[in-house]
Amino acid sequence: HYPNAWFGYAKALETAGKPVSAIHSEDWFHMNYFVRDVHKTATIVFANKDSEDKSRIKELLLIAKEMERPVLCISDDET
C-alpha cells in the first residue's frame, strides 16, 4: 500500500502544493488525534478488502467521522 500512498503524496504536493503524509492506519491513530484544524485536513484511505488491518481501517473511518474530518475512502470492498 505504501507505493500508492507515496504516489498520492507526490500528486497532492505537485498539483495543490499541500503538505501530506503517507502512513499506515495504525500511525494515523497516533498522529491524527493531535491535528488542530480537522475541518481543513482531509484523510484519504486506500482500503483493500483483503487487507490484514481491515478492522482498524473501519475504526479509522468511524473516528474520522466523529472528528468531522473530510475523508475519502478508495476501496475494492463494496461495503
Sequence and secondary structure as in RCSB ss.txt:
>XXXX:A:sequence
HYPNAWFGYAKALETAGKPVSAIHSEDWFHMNYFVRDVHKTATIVFANKDSEDKSRIKELLLIAKEMERPVLCIS
DDET
>XXXX:A:secstr
 HHHHHHHHHHHHHHH        HHHHHHHHTT S GGG  EEEEE TT TTHHHHHHHHHHHHHTT  EEEEE
S   
